[in-house]
Amino acid sequence: MSARGGVLVAGIGNLFLGDDGFGVEVLRRLDPARLPDGVRAADYGIRGVHLAYELLDGTVDTLVMVDAVPLDGPPGTLAVLEVGPDDLGDDDGAAVDAHGLHPLAVLLLLRRLGGSVGRVFVVGCRPESLEEGMGLSATVEAAVDGAVRLVEELVEDLARTGRARTEREEPADA
C-alpha cells in the first residue's frame, strides 16, 4: 500500500491458545476479492510488533483489528468497537512481549515509537477458552462467519461514507 488513506484489516491471535486464534481464522475466511479498493487484509497472528512497525510508514489511515477480546456477554459474542486515544490510557513503559500483544498493546507500542493511525476499530469476539491447544471452541467457531460479515460491512461503510457504525453487537447464536 503506497498511498495515504488506506484501510488495513489485521488478524491478531495465537493459534496455539484455543480461541485466541479467532482473528487469524477470520482473516483466513475473509475473501480479499470482496473488499473495496484501498482495503488490505493481512494475518499478523502473534506478530503485533511487526504490525506496529508497519503502521509507522503512515500509509494506513484506518486500522481494523480482529481479535478475541473480553466483551460482555456469553462466549461467541461479537462486537465492533472504535478505539480512541483516551482508550489507551497511560503508557507505563512496560517491556514489550513480542508474542503477547493484544490490540491496545499494539497501539501503545505504535505511540511509543512515535507513530499513529487515524481511526482504529476492533472486531472482537468473547472467547470461551484461552487454554493451550489448537482449534477454536465450538462456540467461537460458530461466530467466525458472523465476524467475517461484520468486517465486510465495516470496510464497506468506511469505503462508501468514510464513517462506520460502531458498537454493533451480535449475540452468540446469530
Secondary structure, DSSP 8 states (H G I E B T S, - for coil): --STTEEEEEEE--TTBGGGGHHHHHHHH--GGGS-TTEEEEEEET-HHHHHHHHTTS-EEEEEEEEE---SSSTT-EEEEEE-HHHH---------TT---HHHHHHHHHHTT---SEEEEEEE--S--SSBSS--HHHHHHHHHHHHHHHHHHHHHHHHS----SEEE-TT-
